[in-house]
Amino acid sequence: MTTNTAALSNIGALDAAHHLHPFTHMDKLNEGGTRIIQRGEGSLIFDNQGKKYLDAFAGLWCVNVGYGRKSIADAVYQQMNELPYYNTFFSSTTTPTTLLAQKVTAHAGAKMNHVFFTNSGSEATDTWFRMARVYWAAKGMPSKKQVIARRNGYHGSTVAGASLGGMKYMHEHGALPIEGIHHIGQPYWYVEGGDLTPAEFGLKVAQELEAKIEELGEDNVAAFVAEPIQGAGGVIVPPESYWPEIAKICKARNILLVADEVICGFGRTGSWFGHQHFGFEPDLAPIAKGLSSGYLPIGGVLVSDHVADVIRSVEFAHGYTYSGHPVCAAAAIENIRIIEEEKLVERVRDDVGPYLAKALASLLDHDMVGDVQSVGLMAGIQMAADKKTRQRFAKPDEVGTWVRNHCWSNGLIMRATGDRMLASPPLIITHEEIDFLVGTLRNALDAAWKELR
């Protein structure tokens, strides 16, 4: 951290003058000023004015073990002193890189024993996208290049990631999606299910995949990608009928199934990975976020044995300067040790996950709350103009922003996606903090409902 006291006293002005923020209209941000976060402890963060917030979003879905873990800082410091960097090109590796590969795959399932390291979830998306095409070419089927994804899915913001993601406002920036990417519907029953039951709707949307494969030609389709639970799209939990049908179609039609585990991985769902929660086996699975709990940037792609066997038979001309960075790997190893030793996955599954679900369900009596979905420590609270008819507000983004801002003002960080409020707290959150989360959210809903009326 800089020791220039003059600079420290003027961070807001310096930020406005020099720092371009992601996903931000900078002129609007600079009108209101930047919130400066100074430190974190457990599930809490503090701004530079000393105000305390419950971070019910774990940074960006990622601070799974909470803030202030000295043992991670110690592991990073030790590795910095021993070997601050070396690459994994030229027949080389480092000890923490290799140990992390073993550690990660030990939790990924019996058939997922390989990992390719990246620096972020977006890079992990670019990696599996190329890997899938190389896989089919190496198997003598080079025409299998097309990839199917979902509308309102999110897979990062690189060119490939934003193209695979199904968010139109991102496609408008840069003439996306790129060639070879197609989208089908999302399993968002509350808004799109109509008169169908959730089970009927889940099957209907899953079967759009088969129709799209038929349209494109099975010999042309390389893969289908989806998040086990849509994250940035609104914590959309699919009906129970959805994933079994998707897995069946991918297997029958000979296309790779890619589970984007960037958000769902490392305990957030009450299982180590989202695909384990839903009971299906992917061929490829990008990871990041909870891999290091955000302490240092690192990601990767989990690769199933049958895909790895093919990829290892050719030169995969792909990689990054910092793939498997030893310091980031050291942070990730200690992070996973904490998750294991403190049994945080089991804690989410058996304790705080059910407690959060029950606490959030109490909001269903609110005039503004139409539905609540949660799995483990991922939750989406659906607001509605009319609960009986599932009618949405005319300006859903505006409503979500009002509620989010009321939360922020009262020391609670949540995210708004349209008219859904999203929670994704650290896995160490306590019952008392969950009570504060739900109570503060109720007050924010009350305030927004009063404004609307």
N, C-alpha and C positions, 0 to 999 in steps of 0.2 A: 504494500500500500504506500502511496506517496506520502512523504513527510512534509511537503510544502503546505504550511498552514494557510497561506493566502489562497492557494488552489482549493484546499479542503473547505474553506468558508464560502466558496463560490461554485460548488459543484453543479448546481442547477443551471447557472449561466454557461458554464463550460460545456455541459451536456447539450444545451440548446445550440451552441455555436459549432460543435464538432461531431456529435454522436448521432448517427442515423439508426433508429430503432427498427427492429423487425415488425412486420405487419402493422405499421403505424403511419397515419397521416401526420407528418412532422409539424406542419404549421399549426394544426389543431392541438397537438401535444404541447407545443411551445407556448401557446396561448394560456393553457392551464398550468403549466409547469410539470416537472418530472418528480415523481415520488422516489426518494433516495433511500434504499434499504441498506442498513448499516451492519446488522449482525443477526444471527439465528441461534436458537437454543431449543432442542427438542422439536416440538411442533409449532414453535413460535418464531416470528421474526420481529425485528424492531427497526423503525426508520431513524433517520438522523436527528429527529426531534425527540426521540425516546418513546414514541408511541408504539404500543404492543399490538400485534395482530396474530390471530390463530390462522396459520397457513393451511387452510382446508383444501389446498390444491397441490401441496407438496412441490412448490416451485412451478414446474410444468410437468406434472404427473410423475416426478422422478425422485424426490428426496425420501425414498422409502424408509431408510433407517433414521430419519430425522436429522436435524442440524446439530453441529457441535461435537461430532464424534472424533475425539482426540486420537483414538487408535488408527483411524484412517489417515489423519494428518501425519502421525508418526511413521506409518508405513510408507507414505509418500516421501517424507524427509529422508528416511533410511535409503530408499531406492535412488533418490536424487543424488545422494552422496556416493553410492556405490556405482551406479550406471544411469546417468540421466536420460540417455537416449542411445538406442541403436535400432537399425531397421531389420525387417524380416525378409529382405531380398537377399540375393547372392548366397543361398544355402545357409542362412544364418537365422538364429532366434535368440531370445533372452530367456532367462529362467522364469521370471514372472509371467511372460507371455504364454509360455508352454503350460505352466501350472494353472493359469486361468482357463486355458482351453479345456484342460481336464476337469476343472472345477465346474465350469458352466455346463458342459455336456453331461456331467454326472446327474444333473437334475432335469435333463431335457427329454428323457424317455429312452427306452432300450434301443430304438432304431435311429437315434439322432446323436451320433458320436463324433461329429466334426463341426468346426466353427472357423469362419473366415472373419478376421477382425477389421473393423472400420473405425471411424471417429465419431459417428453420429448415426441416428436412425435414418436420416435422408441418404447418407452414403450407403447404408445397409440396403436401402431400396434399390439404388443404382446397381449395387453389387449383385443382388439376386436376380435382377432383371437381365443383366448380361449373362449371369451364370445359367439361367434357364435356357437361353438361346444357345449358348455353347454346349450345354448338355444334349439338347436335341440334335444339334449339328454333329456332335461326336458320335451319336447313335445312328447316324446316317439318315436323319430326317430334318434337313436344314430348312424345310418350308414351315416348320412349326415355330413361328416367330410372334404371332399375335398373342396379346395378353388381355385378359378380361378382368375388370375391377368393378367397384360399385359406386354409384352416385352417392355423394355426401360422405364418402370415405376419405381418410387422410393418410398419406404415406410420405410426408415430408415436402420440402419446398424446392428441391433441385428440379431441373428440367424433367427428368424421368419421374421423380417423386410427385411433383405437382401435376404431371400428366396422368399418372395412375390414380391420384386422388380425384374424387369426383366432385370437386367444388368449383362451380362455374366462375365465381369471382376471381379465383386463382388462374383459371384458364384464360381469362381476359388479359392477363399480364404476360405477354410473350408469345401470343398466338399458339396456345396449347389446346388440347394435348398433341404430342408428337405422333407421328404415324405409327400404327400398329397397336394402339391402345383403344379399348372399347369398354363401355360401362353398361351395367344392368342395375336393376332397382335395389333399394336398401330394405332391410327387414324392420321398418319403422311402423309398427302396427297402429299406434295411437293416432298418427296423422294420416297414414295411407291405407289402413286396413279396411276402411269402409264397413260393410256389414259382415265381413268374414270374421270367424273366430281367430284368435292369435295362431292356433295350430294350422288352420286352413291357410291363413295368410303366409305363414312361414314356408309352407310347401309351395305355394304359388310363386313367391319371390325366388325361392331356390331354383324352381324349375325354369326361371328365366335364363339361368346359366345354360341349361341344356339347349334351349331355343337359340341362344346366341352362338353356341358351339355349332349347332346345325347350320345356322346362317353363314358362319365364317368357314366352316369345313373343319372337321376334326384334325385333318392332316396339316392344318395351318395354325392351330392353337397350341401355344406353349404352356400357359399357366393361367390360373385364376388366383387372385389375391384379395384378401379381406382381413380386417381386424376381427378377432374373436368377438369383441365388443367394440362398436364404433366409439372412438374417443372424442376427438375434436368435433365430430358430427353431432354430439349431444349425449354421449353415454347411452347409445341405443343397444339394448340387450335383445338379441334375436329370440323369437319363440323357440321352444324346445324342439320343434319339428324341423328347424332350419338347417343346423349343421350336419345332422345325419344324412339329410338329402344331398347337401352340397358335397360331402365326402363321397357318397355313393356315385354321384354323377362324375366327379373327377376321376375316380378309379375306373368306372365303366368306359369313359370316353378318352382315357389315356392322356390326361393333362396333369401337370404338376399343381398341387395344392399348396399355396403359400399363405401361412398364417402370420400376419403382421403383429408381432409380440412386443413392439416397442413400448407400448403403454401397459399392456396386460401382463407382461412378464415380471418375474421376480417377486411374486407373492401378492400382487395387488388384488387378484380375484379370489384369494384363499387357496390357490394352487400355485405351484412354481410358475406355470405358464397357462395362458388362457385356453389353449387347445386341450390341455389336460382337464380343465374344468368342464369343457363341453364334450370330452371323450372322443376326439378325433386325432388322427396322426397326419401332420403336414409333411411335405417333402422338403420345404425350405421355410425358415422362420427368421426374419430380421429382428434384432434385439438392440436395445440401447437403454436410455433413461435409468431404470432401476438396477442395471448392471453395475453401476458405480454409485447409485443414489445421487447422481449429478455432481459428485465431488470433483470429478475430472471427466472430460469428454471422451467417451469410448462407446463403440457399438459393434455390431457383428451380424453375421448370418449363420444360424444353425443349419447344418446340412445333413440330411438323412444319409444313411449308409449307401443306399443304391445310387443316389445322385453323386456322392463323393467318389464312389468307385469309378464312375465315368469321368468326372472332372479330373481326377488324378491321372488319367491315362493320356491327357493332352496338356499342353502349356496354356494355362488360363492367364491371358495377357491382361491382367487387371491388378490393381493394388494402390496403396497410398503410402506416402512418406512415413506417416505415423501409424500405419496398421500394426496393432499389437504393441503400441508404445509401452515400454516397460514401467514407467511411472504410473500411467493410467491403469495398467494391468495390476500393479501393486495395490492401488486404491480399490479396484474391483474385487480383488481376492479378499481383502479385509472386509469389504462391504458384504460379500457373500458369507464370510465367516460369521459376521454379526447376525445375519438373517438366520443362519443355521443354528448357532448357539443360543440365541434368544428365542428360537422357535417362532419367528414372526409370521411365517406362512400359516402355521397352525393357529397362531393367535388371531389372525385375520379370519380364518375359516370358522373357528369355534367360539370366538369371544367378541372382538370389536366389530367384525363384519355383521353378525346377527344383531348386535346392539345398535349399530348405525341403522340397519334396515328397520328395526322396530321403532327407533326414534323418529326416523323420517316418515314412516307410515302415519305417525300422529298428525302430520301436516295435511293429510287427505281430507280433514274436516274443514280446511280453509277454502273460502269461496274461490280462490284464485288457483288452487292446485288441482289439476285434473288427474295426474298419475305420478307415481314414484317407482323408479326402477333402480335396483342396486344389486351388485354382485361383489362380495367382499368389501373392499374400500373404494369402489367405483359407484357413483350414484348420479342419476339424472332426475331432476324434479321438473315435471312438465306443467307449465302454467297454461291456463285456458280461460277464454272469455266466457264460455258456457260449458261447464263440466258435463252436463247431461248429453249434449250433442257433440262433444269433443271439438267445439268451434274454437279456432285460434284467434288471437288478437289481430287487428288490422295491421299493426306495426310491431311484429314480434321482437325485432331487434331492439326497438326502443324500450319495450317493457322489460326485457332482460337486462338492459343497461341500467334502468332505474333501480331494479332490485339489487344488482351487483354493487352499484354505487352506495346504496343504503348499507349494504353489508360492510363494504370498505370503511365507511364513516364510523361504523360501530365495532371495528376491530376484527373483522372476519373477511378472509380472502376466499372468494368463490369465483367461478368462471360462468359467464353467460354465453350460451350458444343459441341465438334467437330467443325463443321463449322457454328455454330449458336452463335451469340452474344446475351446474355441475360441481360435484365434490370428488376429491381424490386425495385425501389427507395422508400424511405419513403413517406407516404401519404401526408406529408406536403411539398413536393418538390414544388418549385415555377416555374413560366413560364421561368424566367431568367435562372434558373438552368437546366431546360429541354433544353433550347437553347444551353447552354454550353455542355450538354450531347451529343446532336446530332451533334453539330459542332466539338467537339473533336473526336467523333466516326468517322465522315467523314474524318477527318485528319488521323486517324489511319488506316482507310480503304485505303486511298490514299497511305500511306507509305507501307502498306502490298502489295498492288497491284503492286507498283513499284518494290518491292523486288521480287515478283513472276515473273514479266516480265523481 
